[in-house]
């Protein structure tokens, strides 16, 4: 980076949008797709903004006012001071796994390096209030994962998260920390040294601007990134009301594997893990169990990010694919017809609950979670949990591309 931020740097336009309070990834994408680039979004008038889906008169007025106040140049100076850069959706560095989740962030603030091999990663998570047993298990499991070549991902919080990072670091492995707040002020403050170590061996990642405080409302969004970045999520120790359970919910919606470590049945600190195990989440006792289960989790195929030419820095844009019938619009994906209804599966093993059997009956040929959601009219999270139970019962298997078929 140069010592003085360039106000004409195309990244300044992205950063300006990231500084607008309440502007999330859905509306950001709608705006950029509508106007063609983040710079054009910044120049839009109120009347032009009203043409965008999801923007009314009040929002348009607030948006224009906010753009007059935000200062991307100062933000870029702060980034330089802290060794932070931004990665835009669609750029080569953008984590491939995040392109698979719903509403991925359009911009990531990163201190450190994200490497392609970080796609082979596992989240090790749990409560801030944890036992000595939980700390020991988290650190040991993360150490073993680092030794096995996996990147360990967690949230830099007190308790289990910190132990996960330390375990990976002690194995000289890679670890990534996903934060809720900005990178100008590490939270919790006692983890500043740990954050430095994580950045040196991996990266600190957030979608929040540099000075954003880690408010409570930001943590669920942060948790969706933790689960979105990984092949699997391990819950080491958590009670039933822990924020860890929101990460589990995101993982289920994203089709990620979830694992839980059992604890003492009388301890509330492990009640969340025991609840997950009762619901069909895979129980693991250590690295051997985890690696064995991960063998059956096929890495996702390469994903081409949805067309959004403006996400690429100027001078590096790829030519958009044009439809011969309508050169101004991207080539539409042909609609998929309803998949053929498979013949019911003959029972093998103990009878299944009717809701589970209905899933198995549809999997005579590979189908995606979206296909099943449409046919069964169930929520994604409910269906993901049921598919996990069926995998545990050896009645279905997962295929590349997040497809499922019956065994």
Secondary structure, DSSP 8 states (H G I E B T S, - for coil): --SS--TT-HHHHHHHHHTSTT--HHHHHHHHHHHSSHHHHHH--HHHHTTSTT--HHHHHHHHHHHHH--HHHHHHHHHHHT-EEEETTSTTS-GGGGGSTT--SEEEEEE---GGGGSEEEEEE-SS--HHHHHHHHHHHHHHHHTT-EEEE---TTHHHHHHHHHHHTT--EEEE-SS-TTS-SSGGGHHHHHHHHHHSEEEESS-TT----HHHHHHHHHHHHHT-SEEEEEE--TTSTHHHHHHHHHHHT-EEEE----TT-GGGHHHHHHHHTT-EE--SHHHHHHHHTTS-----------GGGS-TT------B-SS-TTSB------------------SS---HHHHHHHHHTTS-EEHHHHHHHHT--HHHHHHHHHHHHHTTSEEEETTTEEEE-
